[in-house]
Every structure is written in C-alpha cells, then in structure tokens.
Amino acid sequence: EEVTGEKLTRNDVIIFLDGNRQNFNINNLVRMTRAELARYNQDHLYGEEVEINETAVLVAKLKTKTGEARNGTD
C-alpha cells in the first residue's frame, strides 16, 4: 500500500513471483484477487521461473474475468 498508494481489500492477496516469501522486492510482488489466485492454483499455471509466473498471473486474471463475464458477475 505504501508503494502503490492503493488500498488492499479483504478480497486481495499478494503473491511472490519467485516463490521466495522473504523477497519483498516490489518487482517480485503481485496483487491478485482470491478468485484469480484460485484459478492460478487450480489450473497449475505457476512455474519455477519468474517470467512464467508473470504470464501465469495474467492468464489467471484473464480466465477469471472471462468467467465473470459469462456468468454476468463482476
């Protein structure tokens, strides 16, 4: 919140792109909703490389938004 100026909601989570929970570099942290995180985990989109995980986050976000649009929720 200090860096981005955006408030996190109860629905938000932060993930570590490199999987290292001690690496708090801002470039290693990504904000996701719980629904996006569920898709990210259920579809096993993550990998061992940061670049793969960056893309996986985008895929999870896209799949979640697509599902919401189909169901008429937002």
mmCIF file of the N, C-alpha and C atoms, coordinates in Angstrom:
data_MODEL
# 
_entry.id   MODEL 
# 
loop_
_atom_site.group_PDB 
_atom_site.id 
_atom_site.type_symbol 
_atom_site.label_atom_id 
_atom_site.label_alt_id 
_atom_site.label_comp_id 
_atom_site.label_asym_id 
_atom_site.label_entity_id 
_atom_site.label_seq_id 
_atom_site.pdbx_PDB_ins_code 
_atom_site.Cartn_x 
_atom_site.Cartn_y 
_atom_site.Cartn_z 
_atom_site.occupancy 
_atom_site.B_iso_or_equiv 
_atom_site.pdbx_formal_charge 
_atom_site.auth_seq_id 
_atom_site.auth_comp_id 
_atom_site.auth_asym_id 
_atom_site.auth_atom_id 
_atom_site.pdbx_PDB_model_num 
ATOM 1   N N  . GLU A 1 1  ? 0.821   -1.192  0.000   1.00 0.00 ? 1  GLU A N  1 
ATOM 2   C CA . GLU A 1 1  ? 0.000   0.000   0.000   1.00 0.00 ? 1  GLU A CA 1 
ATOM 3   C C  . GLU A 1 1  ? 0.866   1.258   0.000   1.00 0.00 ? 1  GLU A C  1 
ATOM 4   N N  . GLU A 1 2  ? 1.984   1.222   0.715   1.00 0.00 ? 2  GLU A N  1 
ATOM 5   C CA . GLU A 1 2  ? 2.862   2.395   0.774   1.00 0.00 ? 2  GLU A CA 1 
ATOM 6   C C  . GLU A 1 2  ? 3.438   2.719   -0.590  1.00 0.00 ? 2  GLU A C  1 
ATOM 7   N N  . VAL A 1 3  ? 3.821   1.700   -1.340  1.00 0.00 ? 3  VAL A N  1 
ATOM 8   C CA . VAL A 1 3  ? 4.482   1.914   -2.621  1.00 0.00 ? 3  VAL A CA 1 
ATOM 9   C C  . VAL A 1 3  ? 3.494   2.311   -3.707  1.00 0.00 ? 3  VAL A C  1 
ATOM 10  N N  . THR A 1 4  ? 2.361   1.613   -3.781  1.00 0.00 ? 4  THR A N  1 
ATOM 11  C CA . THR A 1 4  ? 1.424   1.855   -4.878  1.00 0.00 ? 4  THR A CA 1 
ATOM 12  C C  . THR A 1 4  ? 0.372   2.902   -4.552  1.00 0.00 ? 4  THR A C  1 
ATOM 13  N N  . GLY A 1 5  ? 0.128   3.116   -3.267  1.00 0.00 ? 5  GLY A N  1 
ATOM 14  C CA . GLY A 1 5  ? -0.907  4.054   -2.875  1.00 0.00 ? 5  GLY A CA 1 
ATOM 15  C C  . GLY A 1 5  ? -2.306  3.460   -2.952  1.00 0.00 ? 5  GLY A C  1 
ATOM 16  N N  . GLU A 1 6  ? -2.403  2.197   -3.334  1.00 0.00 ? 6  GLU A N  1 
ATOM 17  C CA . GLU A 1 6  ? -3.691  1.524   -3.436  1.00 0.00 ? 6  GLU A CA 1 
ATOM 18  C C  . GLU A 1 6  ? -3.959  0.735   -2.162  1.00 0.00 ? 6  GLU A C  1 
ATOM 19  N N  . LYS A 1 7  ? -5.193  0.817   -1.684  1.00 0.00 ? 7  LYS A N  1 
ATOM 20  C CA . LYS A 1 7  ? -5.583  0.048   -0.503  1.00 0.00 ? 7  LYS A CA 1 
ATOM 21  C C  . LYS A 1 7  ? -5.934  -1.371  -0.909  1.00 0.00 ? 7  LYS A C  1 
ATOM 22  N N  . LEU A 1 8  ? -5.482  -2.330  -0.134  1.00 0.00 ? 8  LEU A N  1 
ATOM 23  C CA . LEU A 1 8  ? -5.854  -3.722  -0.354  1.00 0.00 ? 8  LEU A CA 1 
ATOM 24  C C  . LEU A 1 8  ? -7.210  -3.965  0.299   1.00 0.00 ? 8  LEU A C  1 
ATOM 25  N N  . THR A 1 9  ? -7.998  -4.801  -0.340  1.00 0.00 ? 9  THR A N  1 
ATOM 26  C CA . THR A 1 9  ? -9.289  -5.174  0.230   1.00 0.00 ? 9  THR A CA 1 
ATOM 27  C C  . THR A 1 9  ? -9.176  -6.572  0.830   1.00 0.00 ? 9  THR A C  1 
ATOM 28  N N  . ARG A 1 10 ? -10.220 -7.015  1.493   1.00 0.00 ? 10 ARG A N  1 
ATOM 29  C CA . ARG A 1 10 ? -10.233 -8.364  2.069   1.00 0.00 ? 10 ARG A CA 1 
ATOM 30  C C  . ARG A 1 10 ? -10.179 -9.416  0.958   1.00 0.00 ? 10 ARG A C  1 
ATOM 31  N N  . ASN A 1 11 ? -10.515 -9.029  -0.257  1.00 0.00 ? 11 ASN A N  1 
ATOM 32  C CA . ASN A 1 11 ? -10.534 -9.939  -1.394  1.00 0.00 ? 11 ASN A CA 1 
ATOM 33  C C  . ASN A 1 11 ? -9.177  -10.023 -2.098  1.00 0.00 ? 11 ASN A C  1 
ATOM 34  N N  . ASP A 1 12 ? -8.227  -9.216  -1.696  1.00 0.00 ? 12 ASP A N  1 
ATOM 35  C CA . ASP A 1 12 ? -6.914  -9.168  -2.343  1.00 0.00 ? 12 ASP A CA 1 
ATOM 36  C C  . ASP A 1 12 ? -5.900  -10.018 -1.606  1.00 0.00 ? 12 ASP A C  1 
ATOM 37  N N  . VAL A 1 13 ? -4.972  -10.561 -2.388  1.00 0.00 ? 13 VAL A N  1 
ATOM 38  C CA . VAL A 1 13 ? -3.826  -11.283 -1.840  1.00 0.00 ? 13 VAL A CA 1 
ATOM 39  C C  . VAL A 1 13 ? -2.585  -10.810 -2.581  1.00 0.00 ? 13 VAL A C  1 
ATOM 40  N N  . ILE A 1 14 ? -1.446  -11.036 -1.987  1.00 0.00 ? 14 ILE A N  1 
ATOM 41  C CA . ILE A 1 14 ? -0.167  -10.723 -2.627  1.00 0.00 ? 14 ILE A CA 1 
ATOM 42  C C  . ILE A 1 14 ? 0.585   -12.036 -2.801  1.00 0.00 ? 14 ILE A C  1 
ATOM 43  N N  . ILE A 1 15 ? 1.103   -12.262 -4.013  1.00 0.00 ? 15 ILE A N  1 
ATOM 44  C CA . ILE A 1 15 ? 1.917   -13.451 -4.238  1.00 0.00 ? 15 ILE A CA 1 
ATOM 45  C C  . ILE A 1 15 ? 3.349   -13.043 -4.556  1.00 0.00 ? 15 ILE A C  1 
ATOM 46  N N  . PHE A 1 16 ? 4.259   -13.973 -4.358  1.00 0.00 ? 16 PHE A N  1 
ATOM 47  C CA . PHE A 1 16 ? 5.678   -13.770 -4.636  1.00 0.00 ? 16 PHE A CA 1 
ATOM 48  C C  . PHE A 1 16 ? 5.998   -14.482 -5.946  1.00 0.00 ? 16 PHE A C  1 
ATOM 49  N N  . LEU A 1 17 ? 6.367   -13.735 -6.962  1.00 0.00 ? 17 LEU A N  1 
ATOM 50  C CA . LEU A 1 17 ? 6.597   -14.314 -8.283  1.00 0.00 ? 17 LEU A CA 1 
ATOM 51  C C  . LEU A 1 17 ? 7.681   -15.376 -8.296  1.00 0.00 ? 17 LEU A C  1 
ATOM 52  N N  . ASP A 1 18 ? 8.714   -15.189 -7.487  1.00 0.00 ? 18 ASP A N  1 
ATOM 53  C CA . ASP A 1 18 ? 9.805   -16.170 -7.486  1.00 0.00 ? 18 ASP A CA 1 
ATOM 54  C C  . ASP A 1 18 ? 9.599   -17.273 -6.452  1.00 0.00 ? 18 ASP A C  1 
ATOM 55  N N  . GLY A 1 19 ? 8.486   -17.219 -5.722  1.00 0.00 ? 19 GLY A N  1 
ATOM 56  C CA . GLY A 1 19 ? 8.194   -18.233 -4.719  1.00 0.00 ? 19 GLY A CA 1 
ATOM 57  C C  . GLY A 1 19 ? 8.922   -18.040 -3.405  1.00 0.00 ? 19 GLY A C  1 
ATOM 58  N N  . ASN A 1 20 ? 9.804   -17.047 -3.326  1.00 0.00 ? 20 ASN A N  1 
ATOM 59  C CA . ASN A 1 20 ? 10.583  -16.776 -2.120  1.00 0.00 ? 20 ASN A CA 1 
ATOM 60  C C  . ASN A 1 20 ? 9.825   -15.766 -1.264  1.00 0.00 ? 20 ASN A C  1 
ATOM 61  N N  . ARG A 1 21 ? 9.266   -16.247 -0.160  1.00 0.00 ? 21 ARG A N  1 
ATOM 62  C CA . ARG A 1 21 ? 8.453   -15.380 0.697   1.00 0.00 ? 21 ARG A CA 1 
ATOM 63  C C  . ARG A 1 21 ? 9.276   -14.387 1.511   1.00 0.00 ? 21 ARG A C  1 
ATOM 64  N N  . GLN A 1 22 ? 10.572  -14.411 1.338   1.00 0.00 ? 22 GLN A N  1 
ATOM 65  C CA . GLN A 1 22 ? 11.427  -13.442 2.020   1.00 0.00 ? 22 GLN A CA 1 
ATOM 66  C C  . GLN A 1 22 ? 11.922  -12.359 1.067   1.00 0.00 ? 22 GLN A C  1 
ATOM 67  N N  . ASN A 1 23 ? 11.579  -12.470 -0.209  1.00 0.00 ? 23 ASN A N  1 
ATOM 68  C CA . ASN A 1 23 ? 11.989  -11.489 -1.211  1.00 0.00 ? 23 ASN A CA 1 
ATOM 69  C C  . ASN A 1 23 ? 10.871  -10.464 -1.379  1.00 0.00 ? 23 ASN A C  1 
ATOM 70  N N  . PHE A 1 24 ? 11.002  -9.351  -0.670  1.00 0.00 ? 24 PHE A N  1 
ATOM 71  C CA . PHE A 1 24 ? 9.978   -8.314  -0.684  1.00 0.00 ? 24 PHE A CA 1 
ATOM 72  C C  . PHE A 1 24 ? 10.248  -7.217  -1.717  1.00 0.00 ? 24 PHE A C  1 
ATOM 73  N N  . ASN A 1 25 ? 11.097  -7.496  -2.696  1.00 0.00 ? 25 ASN A N  1 
ATOM 74  C CA . ASN A 1 25 ? 11.336  -6.552  -3.780  1.00 0.00 ? 25 ASN A CA 1 
ATOM 75  C C  . ASN A 1 25 ? 9.999   -6.285  -4.465  1.00 0.00 ? 25 ASN A C  1 
ATOM 76  N N  . ILE A 1 26 ? 9.682   -5.040  -4.706  1.00 0.00 ? 26 ILE A N  1 
ATOM 77  C CA . ILE A 1 26 ? 8.390   -4.661  -5.271  1.00 0.00 ? 26 ILE A CA 1 
ATOM 78  C C  . ILE A 1 26 ? 8.132   -5.350  -6.606  1.00 0.00 ? 26 ILE A C  1 
ATOM 79  N N  . ASN A 1 27 ? 9.168   -5.658  -7.361  1.00 0.00 ? 27 ASN A N  1 
ATOM 80  C CA . ASN A 1 27 ? 9.011   -6.336  -8.649  1.00 0.00 ? 27 ASN A CA 1 
ATOM 81  C C  . ASN A 1 27 ? 8.675   -7.811  -8.485  1.00 0.00 ? 27 ASN A C  1 
ATOM 82  N N  . ASN A 1 28 ? 8.811   -8.331  -7.277  1.00 0.00 ? 28 ASN A N  1 
ATOM 83  C CA . ASN A 1 28 ? 8.524   -9.731  -7.001  1.00 0.00 ? 28 ASN A CA 1 
ATOM 84  C C  . ASN A 1 28 ? 7.111   -9.926  -6.446  1.00 0.00 ? 28 ASN A C  1 
ATOM 85  N N  . LEU A 1 29 ? 6.431   -8.835  -6.145  1.00 0.00 ? 29 LEU A N  1 
ATOM 86  C CA . LEU A 1 29 ? 5.110   -8.907  -5.521  1.00 0.00 ? 29 LEU A CA 1 
ATOM 87  C C  . LEU A 1 29 ? 4.014   -8.584  -6.527  1.00 0.00 ? 29 LEU A C  1 
ATOM 88  N N  . VAL A 1 30 ? 2.950   -9.384  -6.507  1.00 0.00 ? 30 VAL A N  1 
ATOM 89  C CA . VAL A 1 30 ? 1.822   -9.167  -7.410  1.00 0.00 ? 30 VAL A CA 1 
ATOM 90  C C  . VAL A 1 30 ? 0.524   -9.238  -6.616  1.00 0.00 ? 30 VAL A C  1 
ATOM 91  N N  . ARG A 1 31 ? -0.337  -8.286  -6.864  1.00 0.00 ? 31 ARG A N  1 
ATOM 92  C CA . ARG A 1 31 ? -1.655  -8.244  -6.238  1.00 0.00 ? 31 ARG A CA 1 
ATOM 93  C C  . ARG A 1 31 ? -2.640  -9.027  -7.103  1.00 0.00 ? 31 ARG A C  1 
ATOM 94  N N  . MET A 1 32 ? -3.389  -9.913  -6.470  1.00 0.00 ? 32 MET A N  1 
ATOM 95  C CA . MET A 1 32 ? -4.413  -10.700 -7.163  1.00 0.00 ? 32 MET A CA 1 
ATOM 96  C C  . MET A 1 32 ? -5.652  -10.749 -6.281  1.00 0.00 ? 32 MET A C  1 
ATOM 97  N N  . THR A 1 33 ? -6.784  -11.038 -6.896  1.00 0.00 ? 33 THR A N  1 
ATOM 98  C CA . THR A 1 33 ? -7.970  -11.308 -6.098  1.00 0.00 ? 33 THR A CA 1 
ATOM 99  C C  . THR A 1 33 ? -7.928  -12.778 -5.672  1.00 0.00 ? 33 THR A C  1 
ATOM 100 N N  . ARG A 1 34 ? -8.728  -13.120 -4.705  1.00 0.00 ? 34 ARG A N  1 
ATOM 101 C CA . ARG A 1 34 ? -8.785  -14.513 -4.262  1.00 0.00 ? 34 ARG A CA 1 
ATOM 102 C C  . ARG A 1 34 ? -9.281  -15.423 -5.385  1.00 0.00 ? 34 ARG A C  1 
ATOM 103 N N  . ALA A 1 35 ? -10.203 -14.938 -6.214  1.00 0.00 ? 35 ALA A N  1 
ATOM 104 C CA . ALA A 1 35 ? -10.704 -15.715 -7.351  1.00 0.00 ? 35 ALA A CA 1 
ATOM 105 C C  . ALA A 1 35 ? -9.585  -15.964 -8.363  1.00 0.00 ? 35 ALA A C  1 
ATOM 106 N N  . GLU A 1 36 ? -8.784  -14.942 -8.615  1.00 0.00 ? 36 GLU A N  1 
ATOM 107 C CA . GLU A 1 36 ? -7.658  -15.099 -9.543  1.00 0.00 ? 36 GLU A CA 1 
ATOM 108 C C  . GLU A 1 36 ? -6.632  -16.081 -8.983  1.00 0.00 ? 36 GLU A C  1 
ATOM 109 N N  . LEU A 1 37 ? -6.377  -15.993 -7.692  1.00 0.00 ? 37 LEU A N  1 
ATOM 110 C CA . LEU A 1 37 ? -5.431  -16.913 -7.058  1.00 0.00 ? 37 LEU A CA 1 
ATOM 111 C C  . LEU A 1 37 ? -5.944  -18.347 -7.130  1.00 0.00 ? 37 LEU A C  1 
ATOM 112 N N  . ALA A 1 38 ? -7.245  -18.525 -6.941  1.00 0.00 ? 38 ALA A N  1 
ATOM 113 C CA . ALA A 1 38 ? -7.826  -19.860 -7.037  1.00 0.00 ? 38 ALA A CA 1 
ATOM 114 C C  . ALA A 1 38 ? -7.606  -20.429 -8.438  1.00 0.00 ? 38 ALA A C  1 
ATOM 115 N N  . ARG A 1 39 ? -7.845  -19.635 -9.462  1.00 0.00 ? 39 ARG A N  1 
ATOM 116 C CA . ARG A 1 39 ? -7.641  -20.075 -10.846 1.00 0.00 ? 39 ARG A CA 1 
ATOM 117 C C  . ARG A 1 39 ? -6.163  -20.380 -11.091 1.00 0.00 ? 39 ARG A C  1 
ATOM 118 N N  . TYR A 1 40 ? -5.302  -19.534 -10.600 1.00 0.00 ? 40 TYR A N  1 
ATOM 119 C CA . TYR A 1 40 ? -3.844  -19.691 -10.727 1.00 0.00 ? 40 TYR A CA 1 
ATOM 120 C C  . TYR A 1 40 ? -3.396  -21.030 -10.140 1.00 0.00 ? 40 TYR A C  1 
ATOM 121 N N  . ASN A 1 41 ? -3.943  -21.376 -8.981  1.00 0.00 ? 41 ASN A N  1 
ATOM 122 C CA . ASN A 1 41 ? -3.566  -22.625 -8.319  1.00 0.00 ? 41 ASN A CA 1 
ATOM 123 C C  . ASN A 1 41 ? -4.283  -23.839 -8.912  1.00 0.00 ? 41 ASN A C  1 
ATOM 124 N N  . GLN A 1 42 ? -5.584  -23.733 -9.153  1.00 0.00 ? 42 GLN A N  1 
ATOM 125 C CA . GLN A 1 42 ? -6.354  -24.865 -9.670  1.00 0.00 ? 42 GLN A CA 1 
ATOM 126 C C  . GLN A 1 42 ? -5.865  -25.322 -11.036 1.00 0.00 ? 42 GLN A C  1 
ATOM 127 N N  . ASP A 1 43 ? -5.482  -24.374 -11.857 1.00 0.00 ? 43 ASP A N  1 
ATOM 128 C CA . ASP A 1 43 ? -5.012  -24.704 -13.209 1.00 0.00 ? 43 ASP A CA 1 
ATOM 129 C C  . ASP A 1 43 ? -3.510  -24.966 -13.265 1.00 0.00 ? 43 ASP A C  1 
ATOM 130 N N  . HIS A 1 44 ? -2.841  -24.927 -12.119 1.00 0.00 ? 44 HIS A N  1 
ATOM 131 C CA . HIS A 1 44 ? -1.387  -25.166 -12.031 1.00 0.00 ? 44 HIS A CA 1 
ATOM 132 C C  . HIS A 1 44 ? -0.636  -24.307 -13.053 1.00 0.00 ? 44 HIS A C  1 
ATOM 133 N N  . LEU A 1 45 ? -0.951  -23.026 -13.056 1.00 0.00 ? 45 LEU A N  1 
ATOM 134 C CA . LEU A 1 45 ? -0.357  -22.114 -14.029 1.00 0.00 ? 45 LEU A CA 1 
ATOM 135 C C  . LEU A 1 45 ? 1.059   -21.687 -13.660 1.00 0.00 ? 45 LEU A C  1 
ATOM 136 N N  . TYR A 1 46 ? 1.418   -21.800 -12.422 1.00 0.00 ? 46 TYR A N  1 
ATOM 137 C CA . TYR A 1 46 ? 2.705   -21.320 -11.928 1.00 0.00 ? 46 TYR A CA 1 
ATOM 138 C C  . TYR A 1 46 ? 3.854   -22.238 -12.362 1.00 0.00 ? 46 TYR A C  1 
ATOM 139 N N  . GLY A 1 47 ? 5.038   -21.672 -12.332 1.00 0.00 ? 47 GLY A N  1 
ATOM 140 C CA . GLY A 1 47 ? 6.240   -22.422 -12.671 1.00 0.00 ? 47 GLY A CA 1 
ATOM 141 C C  . GLY A 1 47 ? 7.368   -22.032 -11.746 1.00 0.00 ? 47 GLY A C  1 
ATOM 142 N N  . GLU A 1 48 ? 8.568   -22.407 -12.119 1.00 0.00 ? 48 GLU A N  1 
ATOM 143 C CA . GLU A 1 48 ? 9.727   -22.111 -11.280 1.00 0.00 ? 48 GLU A CA 1 
ATOM 144 C C  . GLU A 1 48 ? 10.439  -20.834 -11.696 1.00 0.00 ? 48 GLU A C  1 
ATOM 145 N N  . GLU A 1 49 ? 10.060  -20.266 -12.820 1.00 0.00 ? 49 GLU A N  1 
ATOM 146 C CA . GLU A 1 49 ? 10.717  -19.060 -13.310 1.00 0.00 ? 49 GLU A CA 1 
ATOM 147 C C  . GLU A 1 49 ? 9.779   -17.861 -13.181 1.00 0.00 ? 49 GLU A C  1 
ATOM 148 N N  . VAL A 1 50 ? 10.353  -16.732 -12.827 1.00 0.00 ? 50 VAL A N  1 
ATOM 149 C CA . VAL A 1 50 ? 9.574   -15.503 -12.640 1.00 0.00 ? 50 VAL A CA 1 
ATOM 150 C C  . VAL A 1 50 ? 8.804   -15.148 -13.903 1.00 0.00 ? 50 VAL A C  1 
ATOM 151 N N  . GLU A 1 51 ? 9.434   -15.273 -15.064 1.00 0.00 ? 51 GLU A N  1 
ATOM 152 C CA . GLU A 1 51 ? 8.783   -14.908 -16.317 1.00 0.00 ? 51 GLU A CA 1 
ATOM 153 C C  . GLU A 1 51 ? 7.548   -15.770 -16.565 1.00 0.00 ? 51 GLU A C  1 
ATOM 154 N N  . ILE A 1 52 ? 7.631   -17.047 -16.240 1.00 0.00 ? 52 ILE A N  1 
ATOM 155 C CA . ILE A 1 52 ? 6.479   -17.942 -16.394 1.00 0.00 ? 52 ILE A CA 1 
ATOM 156 C C  . ILE A 1 52 ? 5.364   -17.505 -15.455 1.00 0.00 ? 52 ILE A C  1 
ATOM 157 N N  . ASN A 1 53 ? 5.718   -17.176 -14.238 1.00 0.00 ? 53 ASN A N  1 
ATOM 158 C CA . ASN A 1 53 ? 4.713   -16.776 -13.253 1.00 0.00 ? 53 ASN A CA 1 
ATOM 159 C C  . ASN A 1 53 ? 4.072   -15.442 -13.588 1.00 0.00 ? 53 ASN A C  1 
ATOM 160 N N  . GLU A 1 54 ? 4.839   -14.527 -14.184 1.00 0.00 ? 54 GLU A N  1 
ATOM 161 C CA . GLU A 1 54 ? 4.262   -13.246 -14.611 1.00 0.00 ? 54 GLU A CA 1 
ATOM 162 C C  . GLU A 1 54 ? 3.176   -13.496 -15.653 1.00 0.00 ? 54 GLU A C  1 
ATOM 163 N N  . THR A 1 55 ? 3.467   -14.360 -16.602 1.00 0.00 ? 55 THR A N  1 
ATOM 164 C CA . THR A 1 55 ? 2.488   -14.696 -17.633 1.00 0.00 ? 55 THR A CA 1 
ATOM 165 C C  . THR A 1 55 ? 1.319   -15.465 -17.033 1.00 0.00 ? 55 THR A C  1 
ATOM 166 N N  . ALA A 1 56 ? 1.615   -16.379 -16.114 1.00 0.00 ? 56 ALA A N  1 
ATOM 167 C CA . ALA A 1 56 ? 0.573   -17.182 -15.467 1.00 0.00 ? 56 ALA A CA 1 
ATOM 168 C C  . ALA A 1 56 ? -0.419  -16.303 -14.710 1.00 0.00 ? 56 ALA A C  1 
ATOM 169 N N  . VAL A 1 57 ? 0.078   -15.256 -14.076 1.00 0.00 ? 57 VAL A N  1 
ATOM 170 C CA . VAL A 1 57 ? -0.804  -14.323 -13.363 1.00 0.00 ? 57 VAL A CA 1 
ATOM 171 C C  . VAL A 1 57 ? -1.758  -13.658 -14.351 1.00 0.00 ? 57 VAL A C  1 
ATOM 172 N N  . LEU A 1 58 ? -1.234  -13.237 -15.478 1.00 0.00 ? 58 LEU A N  1 
ATOM 173 C CA . LEU A 1 58 ? -2.077  -12.599 -16.496 1.00 0.00 ? 58 LEU A CA 1 
ATOM 174 C C  . LEU A 1 58 ? -3.121  -13.567 -17.038 1.00 0.00 ? 58 LEU A C  1 
ATOM 175 N N  . VAL A 1 59 ? -2.724  -14.813 -17.252 1.00 0.00 ? 59 VAL A N  1 
ATOM 176 C CA . VAL A 1 59 ? -3.666  -15.833 -17.733 1.00 0.00 ? 59 VAL A CA 1 
ATOM 177 C C  . VAL A 1 59 ? -4.769  -16.056 -16.691 1.00 0.00 ? 59 VAL A C  1 
ATOM 178 N N  . ALA A 1 60 ? -4.390  -16.158 -15.422 1.00 0.00 ? 60 ALA A N  1 
ATOM 179 C CA . ALA A 1 60 ? -5.369  -16.354 -14.352 1.00 0.00 ? 60 ALA A CA 1 
ATOM 180 C C  . ALA A 1 60 ? -6.344  -15.180 -14.290 1.00 0.00 ? 60 ALA A C  1 
ATOM 181 N N  . LYS A 1 61 ? -5.826  -13.967 -14.432 1.00 0.00 ? 61 LYS A N  1 
ATOM 182 C CA . LYS A 1 61 ? -6.680  -12.779 -14.413 1.00 0.00 ? 61 LYS A CA 1 
ATOM 183 C C  . LYS A 1 61 ? -7.639  -12.797 -15.609 1.00 0.00 ? 61 LYS A C  1 
ATOM 184 N N  . LEU A 1 62 ? -7.138  -13.163 -16.777 1.00 0.00 ? 62 LEU A N  1 
ATOM 185 C CA . LEU A 1 62 ? -7.975  -13.220 -17.978 1.00 0.00 ? 62 LEU A CA 1 
ATOM 186 C C  . LEU A 1 62 ? -9.050  -14.292 -17.845 1.00 0.00 ? 62 LEU A C  1 
ATOM 187 N N  . LYS A 1 63 ? -8.677  -15.474 -17.375 1.00 0.00 ? 63 LYS A N  1 
ATOM 188 C CA . LYS A 1 63 ? -9.653  -16.555 -17.212 1.00 0.00 ? 63 LYS A CA 1 
ATOM 189 C C  . LYS A 1 63 ? -10.731 -16.174 -16.195 1.00 0.00 ? 63 LYS A C  1 
ATOM 190 N N  . THR A 1 64 ? -10.336 -15.504 -15.139 1.00 0.00 ? 64 THR A N  1 
ATOM 191 C CA . THR A 1 64 ? -11.296 -15.091 -14.114 1.00 0.00 ? 64 THR A CA 1 
ATOM 192 C C  . THR A 1 64 ? -12.271 -14.065 -14.678 1.00 0.00 ? 64 THR A C  1 
ATOM 193 N N  . LYS A 1 65 ? -11.755 -13.070 -15.381 1.00 0.00 ? 65 LYS A N  1 
ATOM 194 C CA . LYS A 1 65 ? -12.618 -12.042 -15.975 1.00 0.00 ? 65 LYS A CA 1 
ATOM 195 C C  . LYS A 1 65 ? -13.548 -12.645 -17.031 1.00 0.00 ? 65 LYS A C  1 
ATOM 196 N N  . THR A 1 66 ? -13.041 -13.592 -17.820 1.00 0.00 ? 66 THR A N  1 
ATOM 197 C CA . THR A 1 66 ? -13.854 -14.257 -18.829 1.00 0.00 ? 66 THR A CA 1 
ATOM 198 C C  . THR A 1 66 ? -14.995 -15.020 -18.162 1.00 0.00 ? 66 THR A C  1 
ATOM 199 N N  . GLY A 1 67 ? -14.682 -15.725 -17.093 1.00 0.00 ? 67 GLY A N  1 
ATOM 200 C CA . GLY A 1 67 ? -15.704 -16.458 -16.348 1.00 0.00 ? 67 GLY A CA 1 
ATOM 201 C C  . GLY A 1 67 ? -16.743 -15.536 -15.749 1.00 0.00 ? 67 GLY A C  1 
ATOM 202 N N  . GLU A 1 68 ? -16.301 -14.418 -15.216 1.00 0.00 ? 68 GLU A N  1 
ATOM 203 C CA . GLU A 1 68 ? -17.233 -13.440 -14.646 1.00 0.00 ? 68 GLU A CA 1 
ATOM 204 C C  . GLU A 1 68 ? -18.149 -12.873 -15.723 1.00 0.00 ? 68 GLU A C  1 
ATOM 205 N N  . ALA A 1 69 ? -17.589 -12.588 -16.895 1.00 0.00 ? 69 ALA A N  1 
ATOM 206 C CA . ALA A 1 69 ? -18.385 -12.042 -17.995 1.00 0.00 ? 69 ALA A CA 1 
ATOM 207 C C  . ALA A 1 69 ? -19.433 -13.044 -18.459 1.00 0.00 ? 69 ALA A C  1 
ATOM 208 N N  . ARG A 1 70 ? -19.055 -14.323 -18.525 1.00 0.00 ? 70 ARG A N  1 
ATOM 209 C CA . ARG A 1 70 ? -20.000 -15.360 -18.938 1.00 0.00 ? 70 ARG A CA 1 
ATOM 210 C C  . ARG A 1 70 ? -21.120 -15.539 -17.935 1.00 0.00 ? 70 ARG A C  1 
ATOM 211 N N  . ASN A 1 71 ? -20.790 -15.385 -16.652 1.00 0.00 ? 71 ASN A N  1 
ATOM 212 C CA . ASN A 1 71 ? -21.778 -15.579 -15.586 1.00 0.00 ? 71 ASN A CA 1 
ATOM 213 C C  . ASN A 1 71 ? -22.540 -14.299 -15.255 1.00 0.00 ? 71 ASN A C  1 
ATOM 214 N N  . GLY A 1 72 ? -22.143 -13.202 -15.856 1.00 0.00 ? 72 GLY A N  1 
ATOM 215 C CA . GLY A 1 72 ? -22.811 -11.931 -15.600 1.00 0.00 ? 72 GLY A CA 1 
ATOM 216 C C  . GLY A 1 72 ? -22.462 -11.324 -14.256 1.00 0.00 ? 72 GLY A C  1 
ATOM 217 N N  . THR A 1 73 ? -21.322 -11.737 -13.681 1.00 0.00 ? 73 THR A N  1 
ATOM 218 C CA . THR A 1 73 ? -20.870 -11.155 -12.414 1.00 0.00 ? 73 THR A CA 1 
ATOM 219 C C  . THR A 1 73 ? -19.651 -10.298 -12.667 1.00 0.00 ? 73 THR A C  1 
ATOM 220 N N  . ASP A 1 74 ? -19.389 -9.407  -11.741 1.00 0.00 ? 74 ASP A N  1 
ATOM 221 C CA . ASP A 1 74 ? -18.207 -8.551  -11.897 1.00 0.00 ? 74 ASP A CA 1 
ATOM 222 C C  . ASP A 1 74 ? -17.700 -8.082  -10.587 1.00 0.00 ? 74 ASP A C  1 
# 
